[in-house]
Amino acid sequence: MSKRHSLLRGAAAVLPMLAIAGCAAIPKPEAPAPAPAPVATPAPSPAPPPALPWDERQLDKGAWRYDAGSRTARFVQTGNASPLVTMACSGGAIRLAAGLGGTGAPLDVSLRTSAGADRLRFEGGAATLPARDARLDRIAFSRGRFALEASNGSTLTLPVQSEIGRVIEDCR
């Protein structure tokens, strides 16, 4: 048998198989599977905004006012007649009163200045510091701001202005 004859015989065997394979039925697409029922999940609550460090917080709006007659410096908020913070000289001491929401029980307050942090004890909404207390100098010479942070969560971030130094110097 010749090579040619064997090739023809092989081709004759393959051709019917190809013809049969080409006659296969085309599958019809199946109906899509039903979508799973949505599961109700509660929307996540928004995360609280990150708390900024005291030296990056926005300053409370307002300005310091000094009264030489009473030797008192008051921080008055814009649009509000009553002072938010008062520094008053009385008998060789300075009474620091602040609207931190604690007028009843004693309140621990953190004083933050560019020189560091100190603790103050407010009773009846105020703390009394001797006129030569170094914490007063830290407030007066803090770089642009100081903060009062109460243990009840109330905070004040106040600008440092010359009125603070005046009341301290007048009391000494």
Protein Blocks (a to p, Z undefined) as FASTA:
>chain_A
ZZklmmmmmmmmmmmmmmmmmmpccdddddddddddddddddddddddddddfklcccde
ddddddfklopacdddehiabdfbdcddeehiacddddehpakbccddddddfkbccddd
deehiacddfklmklmmmmmpghiacdddfkopacdddddfklmmmmmmmZZ
